[in-house]
Each structure stands twice: as structure tokens, then as C-alpha cells.
Amino acid sequence: MPPVVIDVHNADDLRDVIHRAVQALAEGELVAFPTETVYGLAASALDADAVTCLVELKRRGPAHPLALAIKSADDALDYVPDISHLGRRLARRCWPGPVTLVLGDNHPDSLLRQLPEKVQKCVVPANTLGLRVPAHRLILEVLQLMAGPLALTSANRTGQPDAVTAQQVIDQLGDGVHLVLDDGTSQFGQPSSVVQVEKNRLRVLREGVVSASTLRRLTNFMVLLVCTGNTCRSPMAEVLLKKQLADRLQCELGELQDQGVDVLSAGLAAAAGGRPSPGAVTAMQEKGLDLSEHFSQPVTARLVQHADLILTMTRSQRDTVISHCPEAASRTHVLSTDERDVSDPVGGSVDVYRECAEQIYGKLLNRLESFKLDELMGSVDVENH
């Protein structure tokens, strides 16, 4: 029987399309989904028979495991509870998106143990597990309604070209698929990048949409300094921290990114493109640091998501960040280890700015020691397979 094909652009109610896909998967059928990379073929990972059908239709050998599509970066902890700092960092920054993370499967509390044994053998044939959160509304909404993850692979025969349209899926897989969701040509038209993470080592197994150089940049340890307007306190903290880190790493300020560190600042009520306070510029000039080219920027969900460490000038700023992004609570702290606020010098004399700068400098030193930042940053070894 030929597959049911739904043109999602002409669907009267997209919610109905999503529910039909969920029902088909729950009934053990195979569904072809559009993703941002290429079309993907999915089966419920809770259904051993469906996953077996997927493997047979794909003509996939045991040396080529299936990936698991999960709902979010937070779900990765359910499957790899001891995921490394680097693995968490890449999950936050790359998902949803065109990256498959290959992680070690050696934890007894992994939810993998709750999948049928046949499914486990298809997704973990060699002690590693591939996880992905595709960046496409349809499959993400289906995942939200499913009881478990999806076994996911590209919707083509092994060794054949990737399918980037629904018609190419039908041409290759025919009536082996129950439902095909047609969303036109795939956005990128090439497969996801596949990277294996082992502690602080990243190995690019397949360079797809995301290049090896971009993946290397995404491994950097990122510190975000936060105040209100991003015109004095957090910009001063940014350049002071850069100087402290450059001294520790024995490099120039402009070389920090190449050393694996990004330091940024932003404001909770900042307007984009604002200029720094003259007093802040002067206070930094006296320390041999240039703040004249700073432009303010607002705190965004993306900045918070990407940051490994968020340091606010006050307790209320910390609470505001956490109230908007609860998932960042463990990464968000007041700059001062004793949680005393750094007073806002706006409107004060240059001496007030100097005093504020000294206060920030000392608190940064204490915070660096309390977090053992050198250990958290580590050194990332990126290998292009």
C-alpha cells in the first residue's frame, strides 16, 4: 500500500497532522519527517518490531547504529547521566540543530535500559549512543507527545543519495513507509554533523551542516557578565576578567578565543548599541584596558543558553535571570562569593568608578578561585576524522 502523503503547507490544521504522526508511530508504523538537514525516517524506540522494520527497510548493517531523537538538551541527561561538561555545552549550543552527538553508554541508570533489548542493540552496538534534537517544528512537537524517544535515520536506502524532498523518500522507500510529511525541500539539504564526545575530547566523525571549525568554536568555555544597562559594571567586569584570564593562560587578550575562552557582557535592561559610561572608560584606561569600543547588548535567551557561567552584579539580577531561564539556575551566580551586590556607579564621579572597578577586580579573583575556572575550562582536543 502506498504511503499517505500530507502536504503540510496545505493542511487545514497542523495539529491534526502532528496527532496523525503520533498515532502512526504509536501503532508501530514508520513515518518520514522533514528536518532541517534531510528527510528522516522514524519509528517509536519503544517498539522493537517497528525499529526492526526500519532497519530492514533502510538495509542498514549492524555497524551503522540508529540515532535517538529526543525532546531537548535536558533529556540527554536521562540517557547519559554522566555526560561531560563539554557534552552538556555542545548540547545546549547545538540543539535543536543539525548536530548528532555520539556519547558513551556506560551508565547503569540510563533510560536506554528501559528500551526493548532489540532496540538497544540497534542504537548502541558498540558502547556509544547517538543523540539528536532536530530543528523542525513537526518532529519536535511529535516528540513532545510521545512516551519515549524516536529511532531516527535518514530516509533513504543505505548507500543511496540522501532524500531532501518527500518525493525522493517515496522513490527510495515506497510502500515501506506508512506516512510521509511533505514540507518541501529540506532547508540545508545535507546531513547533520556527527561528533563524538569523550570527556574533553571532540572527534568529528562526519562533517555535515556544521563545519569542524565552527564546532571547535562552539567548544569554547563562555562566561557572561550581567548588570542592568551594560554600560559600566558588566563591561568593566568583562575586560577585567579577560585580563585576568589572559594572564593565567599567558596569552594576549585577543588570543583568548583561540585558547578556548569567550567572555561577554550584557544588560537586563540594555539597549543594543549603547556606549559605555565615560567614567568606566577612564577607570579602565588607567588599568591599561580599552573600553572605548564597547557597545551594549541585552541579555537574550540564546546568550543564557550558551553561557557556561553567568555572573551577575547583584542578587536581584541573578534572580531575574533564573526566573526567565530556570534551566540556567546552576550556572548563574552573584559575582561576589558572599553575595554582596556591586553598587551601580552611574552618575558618580570618576573616583566612584575607580572604586567600583577595584571592587569588581577583587570579586573576580575570588570567584575564579571558588569555581576553579581553569579546571572547568580544561583544554578541548578537536580531531577531524
SULPEQUI-V25276 format. One record per residue. N is the residue number from 1. SS is DSSP state (hx for helix, st for strand, lp for the rest). Layout:
# SULPEQUI-V25276
n={N & N}
ss={SS & SS}
This chain:
# SULPEQUI-V25276
n={1 & 2 & 3 & 4 & 5 & 6 & 7 & 8 & 9 & 10 & 11 & 12 & 13 & 14 & 15 & 16 & 17 & 18 & 19 & 20 & 21 & 22 & 23 & 24 & 25 & 26 & 27 & 28 & 29 & 30 & 31 & 32 & 33 & 34 & 35 & 36 & 37 & 38 & 39 & 40 & 41 & 42 & 43 & 44 & 45 & 46 & 47 & 48 & 49 & 50 & 51 & 52 & 53 & 54 & 55 & 56 & 57 & 58 & 59 & 60 & 61 & 62 & 63 & 64 & 65 & 66 & 67 & 68 & 69 & 70 & 71 & 72 & 73 & 74 & 75 & 76 & 77 & 78 & 79 & 80 & 81 & 82 & 83 & 84 & 85 & 86 & 87 & 88 & 89 & 90 & 91 & 92 & 93 & 94 & 95 & 96 & 97 & 98 & 99 & 100 & 101 & 102 & 103 & 104 & 105 & 106 & 107 & 108 & 109 & 110 & 111 & 112 & 113 & 114 & 115 & 116 & 117 & 118 & 119 & 120 & 121 & 122 & 123 & 124 & 125 & 126 & 127 & 128 & 129 & 130 & 131 & 132 & 133 & 134 & 135 & 136 & 137 & 138 & 139 & 140 & 141 & 142 & 143 & 144 & 145 & 146 & 147 & 148 & 149 & 150 & 151 & 152 & 153 & 154 & 155 & 156 & 157 & 158 & 159 & 160 & 161 & 162 & 163 & 164 & 165 & 166 & 167 & 168 & 169 & 170 & 171 & 172 & 173 & 174 & 175 & 176 & 177 & 178 & 179 & 180 & 181 & 182 & 183 & 184 & 185 & 186 & 187 & 188 & 189 & 190 & 191 & 192 & 193 & 194 & 195 & 196 & 197 & 198 & 199 & 200 & 201 & 202 & 203 & 204 & 205 & 206 & 207 & 208 & 209 & 210 & 211 & 212 & 213 & 214 & 215 & 216 & 217 & 218 & 219 & 220 & 221 & 222 & 223 & 224 & 225 & 226 & 227 & 228 & 229 & 230 & 231 & 232 & 233 & 234 & 235 & 236 & 237 & 238 & 239 & 240 & 241 & 242 & 243 & 244 & 245 & 246 & 247 & 248 & 249 & 250 & 251 & 252 & 253 & 254 & 255 & 256 & 257 & 258 & 259 & 260 & 261 & 262 & 263 & 264 & 265 & 266 & 267 & 268 & 269 & 270 & 271 & 272 & 273 & 274 & 275 & 276 & 277 & 278 & 279 & 280 & 281 & 282 & 283 & 284 & 285 & 286 & 287 & 288 & 289 & 290 & 291 & 292 & 293 & 294 & 295 & 296 & 297 & 298 & 299 & 300 & 301 & 302 & 303 & 304 & 305 & 306 & 307 & 308 & 309 & 310 & 311 & 312 & 313 & 314 & 315 & 316 & 317 & 318 & 319 & 320 & 321 & 322 & 323 & 324 & 325 & 326 & 327 & 328 & 329 & 330 & 331 & 332 & 333 & 334 & 335 & 336 & 337 & 338 & 339 & 340 & 341 & 342 & 343 & 344 & 345 & 346 & 347 & 348 & 349 & 350 & 351 & 352 & 353 & 354 & 355 & 356 & 357 & 358 & 359 & 360 & 361 & 362 & 363 & 364 & 365 & 366 & 367 & 368 & 369 & 370 & 371 & 372 & 373 & 374 & 375 & 376 & 377 & 378 & 379 & 380 & 381 & 382 & 383 & 384 & 385}
ss={lp & lp & lp & st & st & st & st & hx & hx & hx & lp & lp & lp & hx & hx & hx & hx & hx & hx & hx & hx & hx & hx & hx & hx & hx & lp & lp & lp & lp & st & st & st & lp & lp & lp & lp & lp & lp & st & st & st & st & st & lp & lp & lp & hx & hx & hx & hx & hx & hx & hx & hx & hx & hx & hx & lp & lp & lp & lp & lp & lp & lp & lp & st & st & st & lp & lp & lp & hx & hx & hx & hx & hx & hx & hx & lp & lp & lp & lp & lp & hx & hx & hx & hx & hx & hx & hx & hx & hx & hx & lp & lp & lp & lp & st & st & st & st & st & st & lp & lp & lp & lp & lp & lp & hx & hx & hx & hx & lp & lp & hx & hx & hx & hx & hx & hx & hx & lp & lp & lp & lp & st & st & st & st & st & lp & lp & lp & lp & hx & hx & hx & hx & hx & hx & hx & hx & hx & lp & lp & lp & lp & st & st & st & st & st & lp & lp & lp & lp & lp & lp & lp & lp & lp & lp & lp & hx & hx & hx & hx & hx & hx & hx & hx & hx & hx & hx & lp & lp & st & st & st & st & lp & lp & lp & lp & lp & lp & lp & lp & lp & lp & st & st & st & st & st & st & lp & lp & st & st & st & st & st & st & lp & lp & lp & lp & lp & hx & hx & hx & hx & hx & hx & hx & lp & lp & st & st & st & st & st & st & st & lp & lp & lp & lp & lp & hx & hx & hx & hx & hx & hx & hx & hx & hx & hx & hx & hx & hx & hx & hx & hx & hx & lp & lp & lp & hx & hx & hx & lp & hx & hx & hx & lp & st & st & st & st & st & st & st & lp & lp & lp & lp & lp & lp & lp & st & lp & lp & hx & hx & hx & hx & hx & hx & hx & hx & lp & lp & lp & lp & lp & lp & lp & lp & lp & st & lp & lp & st & lp & lp & hx & hx & hx & hx & hx & hx & lp & lp & st & st & st & st & lp & lp & hx & hx & hx & hx & hx & hx & hx & hx & hx & hx & lp & hx & hx & hx & hx & hx & hx & st & st & st & lp & lp & lp & lp & lp & lp & lp & lp & lp & lp & lp & lp & lp & lp & lp & hx & hx & hx & hx & hx & hx & hx & hx & hx & hx & hx & hx & hx & hx & hx & hx & hx & hx & hx & hx & hx & hx & lp & hx & hx & hx & hx & hx & lp & lp & lp & st & st & st & st & lp}
